[in-house]
């Protein structure tokens, strides 16, 4: 059975031609109120992206994702491997927030906030408009033979793309290894740190490939968000939508003619100018309805509003709207599903806030040495050997650290040249200690001890251990 002509778009994605080959997209340069707003949002987010690795709060990098050393900073809060549960909760909150936002407003994240879209449309595409010209000039240049003009423009564009990709790779690296270390590597020279230079070259190549060639295919093929959108959207979701009832009328679209009464002829307001298609960065026709390729960038809204204004018809033929709004003029309202997401989001955010408030700046881990039992010493003293690990999550050194038993009479001896410990800033200290307790204080072969970690006579952390002793036969 043949697919109807107006349904052919469902059989393939917008960037593949009839022969199954890549259909290169040459979008028209967008302009309009939404585009101006997107530029402001993009400038802010680009500044945030490039500045975040170099901003510090209480000595902590604002954002750091050092996977190799398992150190993470999120909004200036340091997270260690021991805080992994907090990172997991944060990620779950992020997923639920994105899900809630998608249910309510579709793929707006992709068009306004996604780094891929911002770099592609607000950086690389604008450089392309500057060098190659607008849509028609780009198409002409693409078909043009490799003469002096084409070679000059191509080399200039590719060189600028490569430089920007290199800068992005450096910023990306600053998020992974820390800005201080990156700056030090730059001062030392790249060849003194080949282990970092090679990944930097790889990142540069990946970014160059994405923005110079793969481009909108990332949003269409690689990114799962388009598929997620298809699952989460319903008729109440607000998306970039074509008002087909107004645009088609009773007898469909029709090219514009002056002094023609379109309503009397039963034609809709869409004049089939194809400008909404030409301006689309993923090459789709928004009049076919919501499609996974649509990133809600609003370029078609601006272009359609401009056309409607030029022929004295009302704006808003393409606009932010839900299917229910177009079909039944229903206003946006919170659905039961959205209320459920909001409730879960509030609960998890409250849990995370509470955990962050209760989190100690110092974490102590004291574990009995594996394979070691108790030792019976003179005067009925029972001794156990333990290893300790003190993690300092602050930017200040913690000095004069000692241990003290709570409730039990006994002593703690640290295996060290000194009987006190210093924990460097954002680092850890570890070693061995002996706990010695009179047998009369013990209640059996397994005893739960509470140990206080003290610095300058202040209790900074408490932890528990299991202390082994002789089995009681009483």
N, C-alpha and C positions, 0 to 999 in steps of 0.2 A: 504494500500500500504506500503510495507516494505521500510525502509530507506536504501539506498545503504551503503555498509560497510564503504566506505571512507567519508561518511557524518554523521556517527553515533555521532561524537563529537558534532554536533550541537544540539543534543537532551538533553544534560545534561552538567553540569559544570565539570571542570577537576578534582575536588576533591570528586566526588560521583561515587561509583562503580555501577556495573550492578544491584545490589540488593537495590540500593538507600541509602546505608550506607556510612559513611565518609571514604574516601580513604586517609589515612594518607600519606603525601608527605615527602619523604626522598631525598631531592635534593643533588646532588653531589657537593662537595666543588668547587666553581668557582675559576678560576685564568685566568689572562690575562691582557692586557693593559687597557681595559675598567674597569675591576674590580679594578685595582690599582688606576685608576682615581676616581672611586666611593668611594674608601676608603678615599682618600684625602678630597673629598667633604664632606663625612660623618663625618670625624674628625672635620672639620671646623664647620659644622652645630651642631654637638653635643656640641662642646665647646661654640658655640653661645647660644644654648638652655640652658645650665647649667649656663652660666655666665650672661645672660641678666637680670635676676631679681636682680642681685647684682651690676650691673653697674649703676652709677648715672650720670646724666647730669644736671648741675645747681641745684643739690639737688633732682632731680626727678628720680625715678626708670626708667630705659631704657624702659622696657615693663611692664605694669601693667594692669590687667583686673579685677578690684575689682567691681564685679557686685552688691554685697550687699550694699556697700557704694556709688555706682555709680560714681566711680573714675577710670579713665583710663589714662594711659600714653602710648603713641605710639612714639617710638624713642626719648624719653625724653620730648615730648610735652604733657603737662597735658590737659586732656579733662574732662569737667564737664557735667552734664545732659543738661546744656544750650548749649553745643557744640555738641549735639547729631546729628545735621544735618551734621556736619563735619565727624563724625564717619560713618554715612550712606553713604556719598559720597566716603569715603575711602573704604568701603566694596564693593560698586558698582565698583570702580576702580579695586579692587582685583578680582572680579568676571569676569570683562571684560578682564583683563590681563590673567587670567587662561584660559578663552575661546579662546582668541587669540593664546595663546601658544599651546593649544590643537589642534586648527585648523591647525597650522603650523607644530607642532612636536609631535602630539599624546599624549600619556600618559607618557611622559618623566618625568613629575613632580613626578609621583608615584615611579619611579625607582631610581631617583636621589635625591629628596628633601623631599618627604613625611616622617614625623617623624615615622609613622608606619613601613615603609619599612626600614628606617635607623636603628631603634631599632631592628627590627626583623632579618634583614640580617647581620647587622654589629656588633651587640652586642649579642643578644640571640643565633642566629644561630652559631656564631663563638665559643661561649662557648660550645654549643652542639657538634661541631666538635672536640673541645679540650677534652671533657669528653667521648663522645660516639664513636668518630671516624667518618670517611667519610661514604658515602651512604651505601655501602655494610655492613660495621660494624654496622651501625644503624639498618639496616633491620634485621641483624642477632640477634642483641640485643633485638629487638622488639619481635621476635619469641621465644627468649630464655625463659626458665622457670625462675621463681623468685628465683634464687639462690643468693648466697652472692655477686657475682660480679654485677648482675643487680640491686639488692637492693642498694648497695653502690653507684653505678653510678647515679641511679635515685634520691636518697636522696640528693646527692651532687649537682646535676643539679637543682633540685627543690629548694634547699635552696639558691643557688646563684641567681636563677631567682627571688625568693622572696625578697632578699636583694636589687637587682637592681630595682625591682618594687617599693619597699619602697622609694628608693632614687628618682625615677622618680616622685612618688606621692608628695614628699616633694618639689621638684622643681616646680611641677604643682601648689602646694599650695602657693608657693612664688609668682607666677604670680597672684594669686587670692587675697591674703590678704596683700601682700607686704613682701619683704625680711626682713626688719627691725623687723616687727611684728613676723615673723616666727622664726627668731633667738632669739628674746626675749622669745617666747614660749618654745623654746628648753632649754634655760637657766633656765627658771622658773620650767621646768619639765612638762611632758605631762599631768599628772593627775590634774594639776591646770587649764587646759584648755580643758575639756572634749568636749566642743562644737566644738573644732577644731580637737581633736584626733579622734573622731568618723568618720568625713568625710575623714580624712587621712587614716584610716583603710579601708574605702570603696574604695577610690581611689587605694590603694595598691592592694586590691582584684580584682578590675576591670583590672588593668594593668597586674597582674599576670595571670588572666583568658585569657586575649587577647594574651599574648606572650607565655604562656605555653601550651595553648590548642586551642584557636580560630585561632590564627596565620594568615595564608594566607586567611582564610575565611573572614577576615575583608575587604580585597581588593576585593574579589569576590562577597560576599553577602551584606555586610553592607555598603560599600562605594559606593555612587552614581556616582562616577567619571567614572567608567567603562561604565555605561549606557550613561552618557553625552558624552563620547568619541564616542560611536556608532552613536550619532546624529550629532556630529560636524565634524567628519572626512570626507574627500573626497579623490579623487584619486591623489590630489596634496600634501596631508599631509605626512610628513616624519615620519615613524614609524620603529620599528624593524621588518624587513620583510625578508621572504625567497624568494630568486630569483628562482621561480618555473620554469622559462624558461630554465635557466642554469642547475638547479638541476634535473629536470625531463627528459629533452631531448625529443626525439621522443618516446622512449620505456620505460620511467619511470626510477625509481631508481634501483640500483643493488648493492649487496654487493661487496666490493672491492676484486679484485684478482690481484696478481702480474702479470706483463707482459701482461695484457689484454688491448686491444685497445677498450676502452669504447665508444669513439666517433664513431668508425666504426660499433659497435653493436647498436648504436642509444641510448645509455644510458646516463643519465645526470651525473653531478658531485656528486650528493648526493649518498653516499654509504650505506645509511640506517643503520647507526651505533647507532642511537637513543641517542647519547650523548647530543644532544640539548634538548631532552625530559628529560633525567636523571638529567640535571643541572638546569632545570626550577624550581623556587621556588613555582610556582602555579600548576605544574604538567601537563602543556599543551604541545601539539606538534605544534611548530611555523610553521611547514610546511603546516598546515591546513589554514594558513592565519591569518589575524588580528582577535583576539578574545578578549572579554571583560576581560578575566582572565589575559591577558598579561599586565604587569606593566612596560614594556620597560626597564628592568633591565640590559640588554645586556649580561647576563650570557651565553646565547645561541650563541651570536656572538663570544665571546672569545673561547668557546669550539669548535665551528665549524671551526674557523680560525686555531686552534691548529691541528684539524684533517686534514684539507686541506693541511697544511704545512707538516704534517708527511707523506702524500702520494703524495707530489710534485704537488699539484693542486693549482690554484690561490685562495687567500683568498677572502672573501666578498660574499660567497654563502648566508650567513645570514648577513645582514648589515642594517644600517640606510638608508632607501630608501622609495620613494613613489611608489604607484602602477603605476603612469604614467612613472616613471623612469624605472621600471622593464619591463613594456610592450612596451614602445615607446622610451626609453632612454631620456626622457625629463628631463631637469634640473629644480631645484626648482625655483618657481617664486611666487610673491605676487599675490593672486587672488583678485577679486573685493571685496569679503567678508572680506578678511584680511585687505585690505586697509580701508574698512569701520570701522572695529574694531579699527584700529590704529588711525583713525581720531577722533572717539568718545573718545578713551583713552587719546589722547593729549588734547582734549577740557576739559574733566573732570579733568585731572591733572592740567591744567592751572587754572580752577575754584577753585580747592582745594588749590592750592598754593596762589592764590589771597586772598582767605578767611583766610588762616592762617596768611598771611602778615598783613591783616587788623584787625585781632582779637586783642582785648584789653586784657591786663593782668588783668584788673579789670572790672567786670561787675556789673552794678547797676540796680536794679529793684525797682521802687517806684510805689506803687499801692494804690489807694484810698481804705480806710477801707470799706468793704462791709456793705451795709445797712445804711451808714452814709451820711447825706446831709450836706449842708454848715451851718455854724453858724454865725449869725449876731452879731458883737461885737460893743463896743463903737467907736465913731468917724468914723462910716460907714466902719469898717473893716470887711471883709469877711474871715472866717477861714474854712479850710478843714483839715481833719485828714487823714494821709497816713501811710502805713507801708513801710519800706525800707529793702532791702536785698543787701548787698555788698559782692561779691564773689572775693576773692583774689586767682588768679591762679598762683601766683609766689611763690618762696621759701623764700621771705623776708616779714617781717611784714610791713604793711602800716599803718602809724600812723598819728595823727593830721588831721583826715578826717572831712571836713565840707561840707555843701551844700550852693549853692548860686543861686538865680534866675537870669536868663538872660533876659534882656529887660524890665521886669516888676519891679516896685517898690514894695517891700514887704519884709517880713522877714520869715525865716525858723527857727522854734524852735524844737530842738530835745528833746524828753522825756527821759532824762537821768540825772544822778547826775552831769555829766560834759557835756559841750556843744560840745565836740569833740569825735571822734570815732577812735578806733584802730582795724584794721582787721588783725588777725593772719595769718601767712604764710599758704598757701594752705587750707584756711578755710573761713568761712563767718561770717559776723556780721549782725545782724538784730535788728529792733526796730521800734519805732513809732515817727512820726514827725508831726508838724502842719505847714501849710503854711498860712500866713495871708497877704492879699492884700487889699488895699483901693478899695472900690466899683467903684470909678471913673476910676480905671485902667482897669476894666473889660468891655468886649464888649458884654456880654450876659450871658446866663445861663451856657454855656459850653465854656471854654477857654483852649487853648493848651499852656502849660508852658514848657519852656526848663530849666532844672536844671543842673547845673554844679557840679560835684563831685571834690573837691579840697583836695589835700594833700600837706602840706608844701608850700602853695601858688602856686602849680602847678595843672592845670586841668588834671585829670587822666581819666575822663569819663564824658559823657553827656547823659542825658536821658530825656524823655518827659512824662508829666502827663496831665490828664484832670482835670481841676479845675472847680467846680460848683459854681455858683453865682445866685443872683436873676435874674429872667427873665426880659428882657428889653422890655418895651412897646412903645419905641420911634419909 
